[in-house]
Amino acid sequence: MSKISFKIFCIELYAEHIKKDSTDVYSMFEKSGLLELLDTDYEDLHGMSMEYLMQFFDDYLAGGQI
């Protein structure tokens, strides 16, 4: 999976997880730095389970950034 495909996958999956529009999630990811993290830490994150990614995103966006 390419990095751009992974970012889109994560945005869409998280939007479904929190019941928000994907454009809102994109903005959240961009403002928090999570969008850049998905690019820089792609190798570590793309092999994670969907459940782990959702928990990671929840924690990151709640202020528990790495």
N, C-alpha and C positions, 0 to 999 in steps of 0.2 A: 504494500500500500504506500503510495506517495505521501509526502508530508502534507500536501494540500488536501488530499483525500482524507487523511487522518484528522486534520483540523475540522473539516466539514462533518465528518462522522461524529466527532466529539461534540460539536456544537449542536447538531441535530439530536443526538442522544441525550444530552443534558437538557435541552429544551423540552423534550418529552418527559424527562425525569422531574423537572420542576414545573411543568405545565405552563410554560411561557413560550412566546414566539421566538424563533431562532434569531431574528434580528436583534431582539433584546439580549439574548444570550451572547451573541457576537460582541455587542457593546460591553457587556459585563466582562467578558474574557479579555477584550482589548484594553479596557480601562484598568483592570487589575494586574495586567502583565501576564495573564495565563495564556493568552494567544501566543506570545513570544516563547513562553516556557514549553508549549506544545511543539514548537519548532526546535528549540535548543536541546530539549530532553526527549526528542522523538524516539531514539533508540531504546531508552528505558521504559517509556510509557506505552508504546504501541503494542507491546506484548502483554499488557495487563488486561485483566478481565473487565467486563463492563461494570460489574458491581464495584470493583476496586476503583476504577476511574471515576464513577459517580461519587464515591466517598471522598476521593482525593480532591475532586472539584468542589464539593461541599465544604471541606475543611479549608481549602485554599481561599475560596471566596469569603469564608467566614472570618478570615484574618489569620489563619494558621499557615501562612506562606512558608515555604521552605527556606 
